[in-house]
Amino acid sequence: MAILGCASTATKEGTGEYVDDSVITTKVKAAIFNEPLLKSAEINVETFKGVVQLSGFVSSRSNVNKAIEVARSVSGVKSVKDDMRVK
């Protein structure tokens, strides 16, 4: 059984530049890891058509806000969905 049209690996930006979701995911993960406040957080990153979803666990609401801010600052990110939990 073949399913067509469900797999999307790249989006075309207005400038004609292609931004691959896996590249965005890698950049967001690196940016979060390089942020001292978030280094030990358990944050999962998934990207679909430039929309980044953050999930997992952080130690405070301020860390949630920082993770969202960091993710939004990455080139190619259109929006950020927050599914993180404070533990």
TAZI-V512254 format. One record per residue. N is the residue number from 1. RES is the residue in one letter. PHI is phi in radians with two decimals (* if undefined). NEAR is the number of other C-alpha atoms within 8 Angstrom. D_CENTER is the distance of its C-alpha to the mean C-alpha in Angstrom with 2 decimals. Layout:
{{N:RES:PHI:NEAR:D_CENTER} {N:RES:PHI:NEAR:D_CENTER}}
This chain:
{{1:M:*:2:31.14} {2:A:-1.85:3:28.78} {3:I:-1.97:5:25.91} {4:L:-1.85:5:25.34} {5:G:1.46:5:22.75} {6:C:-1.68:5:19.94} {7:A:-1.52:5:18.09} {8:S:-2.28:8:15.90} {9:T:-1.90:9:14.42} {10:A:-2.49:9:14.57} {11:T:-2.09:11:14.81} {12:K:-1.74:8:17.59} {13:E:-1.40:8:17.14} {14:G:-1.06:5:20.23} {15:T:-1.43:4:21.33} {16:G:1.54:6:21.65} {17:E:-1.54:7:18.86} {18:Y:-1.65:8:16.83} {19:V:-2.06:12:13.14} {20:D:-1.46:9:12.19} {21:D:-1.01:13:9.00} {22:S:-1.16:8:9.64} {23:V:-1.20:8:10.07} {24:I:-1.07:15:6.81} {25:T:-0.99:12:5.28} {26:T:-1.08:8:8.35} {27:K:-1.15:9:8.21} {28:V:-1.16:12:5.26} {29:K:-1.02:10:7.20} {30:A:-1.13:8:10.28} {31:A:-1.11:11:9.82} {32:I:-1.15:12:9.38} {33:F:-1.10:10:12.25} {34:N:-1.40:8:14.27} {35:E:-1.53:8:14.27} {36:P:-0.92:6:17.56} {37:L:-1.20:6:16.98} {38:L:-1.91:13:13.93} {39:K:-0.92:9:15.28} {40:S:-1.66:6:16.88} {41:A:-1.23:8:14.35} {42:E:-1.77:7:13.39} {43:I:-1.95:10:9.66} {44:N:-1.69:8:8.15} {45:V:-2.17:11:4.71} {46:E:-2.30:8:5.45} {47:T:-2.27:12:5.48} {48:F:-2.44:9:8.90} {49:K:0.93:9:10.77} {50:G:1.46:13:8.24} {51:V:-1.66:11:6.97} {52:V:-1.68:15:3.46} {53:Q:-1.93:11:5.24} {54:L:-1.82:14:5.84} {55:S:-2.42:11:9.30} {56:G:2.05:10:12.11} {57:F:-2.21:11:14.60} {58:V:-2.29:15:15.18} {59:S:-1.55:8:18.69} {60:S:-2.74:8:18.80} {61:R:-1.13:8:17.68} {62:S:-1.14:6:17.47} {63:N:-1.23:11:14.86} {64:V:-1.05:12:12.75} {65:N:-1.08:8:13.37} {66:K:-1.15:9:12.75} {67:A:-1.08:10:9.26} {68:I:-1.12:11:8.50} {69:E:-1.05:8:10.66} {70:V:-1.09:11:9.20} {71:A:-1.09:13:5.64} {72:R:-1.11:11:8.06} {73:S:-1.35:7:10.25} {74:V:-1.38:11:8.55} {75:S:-1.05:6:10.72} {76:G:1.71:7:9.97} {77:V:-1.36:13:7.32} {78:K:-1.52:8:9.69} {79:S:-2.76:8:8.59} {80:V:-2.25:12:6.59} {81:K:-1.79:8:8.21} {82:D:-1.77:9:9.53} {83:D:-2.23:8:11.15} {84:M:-1.47:11:11.88} {85:R:-2.16:8:15.58} {86:V:-1.54:9:17.89} {87:K:-1.97:6:20.30}}
